[in-house]
Amino acid sequence: MPLARCLRSLPSALQVGARGMMPSMGRSEALIARRAAYRCFSVAANLTKALRQEIQHEKTSYEQPDLIKNFLKSSEWKFQEPESNVNMVLSKKANGYDITVEFQLASPYAPDWDELQASQPSQEGGKEGQQGESEPPMAAAVTDFTITIEKGGKGEGMTFYCSTYAGKQDYRFLIGNIRFFSNEEEKMSPTSYNGPSFDDLDDRLQEAFDQWLASLGISEEVCDFIDAVAVDKEQREYLRWLEGFGKVLEV
C-alpha cells in the first residue's frame, strides 16, 4: 500500500479503535461504581443490624425500679426530668421555704477504673492487680447533688453542695460546702464565696445543719431515689440515643 494511502487511513483507524475502547472503559467504571455502592450498602446494613439488635436488647432488659415508682407515687416532692436533658430536679415547699434538689444522670462506668484496678491487690499473692483483668463495673451509687433553700419570695437563701453516700456509717449523704446568697445575682455568680468546708465547722453546727435538713425532708428515701433515678435516666437516654440513630438509618 502506498505510504500516502496508509497515512490517510490512519485517522479513521484510530477513530474505530477509540470507539471500540469507549464501551470497555464505561463498563469498567460502572463496575467500580457498583462495587463501591455495594460496599457502602454492606457497611450501612451491618450498622443497621447492630443498632436493631442493641435497641431490642435495651428494650427487653429495661425495667424501671420499683423504688422510683413508689417514691413518685407516695412522695410530696415534685419531680422534673426534661427529655434529652441530663438534669433532674426535685422541688417542694416546706416551713415557708422553697426547696430544690438538683442532680444529673449517672455515668454508666466508673471513670477511673484503670487506676482503681492497678491499686487493688491480686487474689493470688497480694500484689498489684493487672489492668484489663475484668470488665469495668457499673458506676458506684454516688451522685452529686445540690440542695437550694430559699426564703419564699425574698431571693435569699443557701445552697448545700452534697454527694450521696452508701457506706456503713449512719448517714446517707455528705455535705461539701454551704453557699449563702442574698439575691439572684449572688446565687448565679460563679465568683461568689462557696463557704467553708463543712467538715471544718464545729461538730455541733454540723449536727444542727443535718437535723434542719432532715426536718425539711432531705431523707434517706430522697437519697435512694436520687441514686436510682440517676442510673435509670442514663439507661433511658441511651435507648433514646440509639433510637435516634435508628430513625436516621430507618431501622
VEXDREN-2710 file (C-alpha; in Angstrom, 1 decimal):
% VEXDREN-2710
k/r/px/py/pz
1/MET/0.0/0.0/0.0
2/PRO/1.4/3.4/-0.9
3/LEU/2.6/5.5/2.0
4/ALA/0.2/8.3/1.4
5/ARG/-2.8/5.9/1.4
6/CYS/-1.6/4.4/4.7
7/LEU/-1.4/7.8/6.3
8/ARG/-4.8/8.8/5.0
9/SER/-6.3/5.6/6.5
10/LEU/-4.6/6.1/9.9
11/PRO/-7.1/8.7/11.4
12/SER/-10.1/6.5/10.5
13/ALA/-8.4/3.5/12.1
14/LEU/-7.7/5.5/15.3
15/GLN/-11.3/6.5/15.4
16/VAL/-12.5/3.0/15.1
17/GLY/-10.1/1.9/17.8
18/ALA/-11.3/4.7/20.1
19/ARG/-14.9/3.8/19.5
20/GLY/-14.1/0.2/20.4
21/MET/-12.4/1.2/23.6
22/MET/-15.1/3.5/25.0
23/PRO/-17.7/0.9/25.8
24/SER/-15.0/-1.1/27.6
25/MET/-13.9/1.9/29.7
26/GLY/-17.6/2.7/30.5
27/ARG/-18.2/-0.9/31.7
28/SER/-15.1/-0.8/34.0
29/GLU/-16.1/2.5/35.6
30/ALA/-19.7/1.2/36.1
31/LEU/-18.3/-2.0/37.7
32/ILE/-16.2/0.1/40.1
33/ALA/-19.2/2.3/41.0
34/ARG/-21.3/-0.8/41.6
35/ARG/-18.7/-2.3/43.8
36/ALA/-18.4/0.9/45.8
37/ALA/-22.1/1.1/46.2
38/TYR/-22.3/-2.5/47.4
39/ARG/-19.6/-1.9/50.0
40/CYS/-21.4/1.2/51.2
41/PHE/-24.7/-0.7/51.4
42/SER/-23.0/-3.6/53.2
43/VAL/-21.4/-1.3/55.8
44/ALA/-24.8/0.5/56.3
45/ALA/-26.6/-2.8/56.6
46/ASN/-24.1/-4.0/59.3
47/LEU/-24.6/-0.8/61.3
48/THR/-28.4/-1.1/60.9
49/LYS/-28.3/-4.7/62.1
50/ALA/-26.1/-3.8/65.1
51/LEU/-28.4/-0.9/66.1
52/ARG/-31.5/-3.0/65.7
53/GLN/-30.1/-5.7/68.0
54/GLU/-28.9/-3.2/70.6
55/ILE/-32.2/-1.4/70.7
56/GLN/-34.0/-4.7/71.1
57/HIS/-31.7/-5.8/73.9
58/GLU/-32.1/-2.5/75.7
59/LYS/-35.9/-2.6/75.4
60/THR/-36.2/-6.2/76.6
61/SER/-33.8/-5.8/79.5
62/TYR/-35.1/-2.4/80.8
63/GLU/-37.4/-2.2/83.7
64/GLN/-37.8/0.8/85.9
65/PRO/-37.0/0.0/89.6
66/ASP/-40.0/-0.2/92.0
67/LEU/-38.1/2.2/94.3
68/ILE/-38.6/5.0/91.7
69/LYS/-42.3/4.2/91.1
70/ASN/-43.1/4.0/94.8
71/PHE/-41.3/7.3/95.6
72/LEU/-43.1/9.2/92.8
73/LYS/-46.5/7.8/94.0
74/SER/-46.1/8.5/97.7
75/SER/-43.7/11.4/98.0
76/GLU/-44.7/15.1/98.3
77/TRP/-41.7/16.0/96.1
78/LYS/-42.4/17.2/92.5
79/PHE/-40.0/15.6/90.0
80/GLN/-38.9/17.1/86.7
81/GLU/-36.8/15.5/84.1
82/PRO/-36.9/17.1/80.6
83/GLU/-36.3/14.6/77.8
84/SER/-32.8/14.6/76.2
85/ASN/-31.6/16.7/79.2
86/VAL/-29.2/15.3/81.7
87/ASN/-30.5/17.5/84.5
88/MET/-33.2/16.5/87.0
89/VAL/-35.0/18.4/89.7
90/LEU/-36.9/17.6/92.9
91/SER/-38.8/20.5/94.4
92/LYS/-41.3/21.3/97.2
93/LYS/-42.3/23.9/99.8
94/ALA/-41.8/23.3/103.5
95/ASN/-41.9/25.5/106.6
96/GLY/-42.0/28.7/104.4
97/TYR/-39.1/27.7/102.2
98/ASP/-38.8/26.8/98.6
99/ILE/-36.6/23.7/98.4
100/THR/-34.9/22.5/95.2
101/VAL/-32.7/19.4/94.8
102/GLU/-30.8/19.3/91.5
103/PHE/-28.7/16.5/90.1
104/GLN/-27.7/14.8/86.9
105/LEU/-27.8/11.3/85.3
106/ALA/-25.1/8.9/86.3
107/SER/-22.1/7.9/84.2
108/PRO/-22.5/4.2/83.2
109/TYR/-19.0/3.3/84.2
110/ALA/-16.5/4.3/86.9
111/PRO/-14.3/7.0/85.3
112/ASP/-11.1/6.0/87.0
113/TRP/-11.5/2.2/86.7
114/ASP/-8.0/1.6/85.4
115/GLU/-6.4/3.5/88.2
116/LEU/-8.6/1.6/90.7
117/GLN/-7.7/-1.7/89.2
118/ALA/-3.9/-1.0/89.3
119/SER/-4.1/-0.2/93.0
120/GLN/-6.0/-3.3/94.0
121/PRO/-4.1/-6.4/95.3
122/SER/-4.5/-9.6/93.3
123/GLN/-6.2/-12.6/94.7
124/GLU/-3.1/-14.8/94.4
125/GLY/-0.3/-13.0/96.2
126/GLY/-1.4/-9.6/97.4
127/LYS/0.4/-7.9/94.6
128/GLU/-0.9/-5.1/92.4
129/GLY/-3.6/-6.3/90.1
130/GLN/-3.1/-6.2/86.4
131/GLN/-5.2/-3.7/84.4
132/GLY/-7.7/-5.3/82.0
133/GLU/-8.3/-8.5/84.0
134/SER/-12.0/-7.8/84.4
135/GLU/-14.7/-5.6/83.0
136/PRO/-15.3/-2.1/84.4
137/PRO/-18.1/-2.1/87.0
138/MET/-21.2/0.0/86.8
139/ALA/-20.8/3.3/88.4
140/ALA/-21.0/3.2/92.2
141/ALA/-24.1/4.6/93.8
142/VAL/-22.7/8.0/94.4
143/THR/-24.4/11.1/92.9
144/ASP/-23.5/14.7/93.3
145/PHE/-26.4/17.0/94.0
146/THR/-27.3/20.4/95.4
147/ILE/-30.0/21.5/97.8
148/THR/-31.1/25.1/97.4
149/ILE/-33.3/26.5/100.1
150/GLU/-34.8/29.9/99.5
151/LYS/-37.0/32.0/101.8
152/GLY/-40.2/32.3/99.8
153/GLY/-40.3/35.5/97.6
154/LYS/-37.3/37.2/99.2
155/GLY/-34.5/36.0/96.9
156/GLU/-32.1/35.0/99.7
157/GLY/-31.1/31.5/100.7
158/MET/-28.4/28.9/100.7
159/THR/-27.1/26.1/98.5
160/PHE/-25.7/22.9/100.0
161/TYR/-23.2/21.0/97.8
162/CYS/-23.6/17.3/98.5
163/SER/-23.0/13.8/97.4
164/THR/-24.9/10.6/98.2
165/TYR/-23.1/8.1/100.3
166/ALA/-23.7/4.4/100.7
167/GLY/-21.1/3.5/103.3
168/LYS/-21.6/1.7/106.6
169/GLN/-21.9/4.9/108.6
170/ASP/-25.3/6.1/109.8
171/TYR/-25.6/8.9/107.3
172/ARG/-26.8/8.8/103.7
173/PHE/-25.1/11.8/102.2
174/LEU/-22.1/14.1/102.6
175/ILE/-22.0/17.9/102.6
176/GLY/-19.1/19.6/101.0
177/ASN/-19.9/23.3/101.3
178/ILE/-22.8/25.6/102.1
179/ARG/-23.1/28.7/100.0
180/PHE/-25.1/31.7/101.1
181/PHE/-26.7/34.2/98.7
182/SER/-28.8/37.4/99.3
183/ASN/-30.2/37.8/95.8
184/GLU/-30.5/36.1/92.4
185/GLU/-27.2/37.7/91.1
186/GLU/-25.2/36.2/94.0
187/LYS/-27.0/32.9/93.6
188/MET/-25.9/32.6/90.0
189/SER/-22.5/34.2/90.2
190/PRO/-19.6/31.8/89.6
191/THR/-17.3/34.0/91.8
192/SER/-19.5/34.1/94.9
193/TYR/-18.0/32.7/98.1
194/ASN/-18.9/29.0/98.4
195/GLY/-18.5/28.9/102.2
196/PRO/-16.1/26.9/104.3
197/SER/-15.7/23.2/104.1
198/PHE/-18.5/21.5/106.0
199/ASP/-16.0/19.3/107.9
200/ASP/-14.3/22.4/109.3
201/LEU/-17.4/23.6/111.0
202/ASP/-17.9/22.9/114.7
203/ASP/-19.4/19.5/115.3
204/ARG/-22.5/21.0/117.0
205/LEU/-23.1/23.2/114.0
206/GLN/-22.7/20.3/111.6
207/GLU/-25.3/18.3/113.6
208/ALA/-27.7/21.2/113.7
209/PHE/-27.5/21.6/109.9
210/ASP/-28.1/17.9/109.4
211/GLN/-31.2/18.0/111.7
212/TRP/-32.5/21.1/109.9
213/LEU/-32.2/19.4/106.5
214/ALA/-33.9/16.3/107.8
215/SER/-36.8/18.5/109.1
216/LEU/-37.2/19.9/105.6
217/GLY/-37.5/16.4/104.1
218/ILE/-33.9/15.6/103.0
219/SER/-34.1/11.9/103.9
220/GLU/-32.6/8.6/103.2
221/GLU/-35.5/7.9/100.8
222/VAL/-34.7/11.0/98.8
223/CYS/-31.1/9.9/98.5
224/ASP/-32.1/6.4/97.5
225/PHE/-34.3/7.9/94.8
226/ILE/-31.6/10.2/93.5
227/ASP/-29.1/7.3/93.1
228/ALA/-31.7/5.1/91.5
229/VAL/-33.2/7.6/89.0
230/ALA/-29.7/8.9/88.1
231/VAL/-28.8/5.4/86.7
232/ASP/-32.3/4.9/85.3
233/LYS/-32.2/8.2/83.4
234/GLU/-28.9/7.3/81.8
235/GLN/-30.4/4.0/80.6
236/ARG/-33.4/5.7/79.1
237/GLU/-31.4/8.4/77.4
238/TYR/-29.1/5.8/76.0
239/LEU/-32.1/4.0/74.5
240/ARG/-33.4/7.3/73.1
241/TRP/-29.9/7.9/71.6
242/LEU/-29.9/4.5/69.9
243/GLU/-33.4/5.1/68.5
244/GLY/-32.4/8.5/67.2
245/PHE/-29.6/6.9/65.1
246/GLY/-32.1/4.2/64.1
247/LYS/-34.5/6.8/62.7
248/VAL/-31.7/8.3/60.6
249/LEU/-30.9/4.8/59.2
250/GLU/-34.6/3.8/59.1
251/VAL/-34.0/0.8/61.5
END
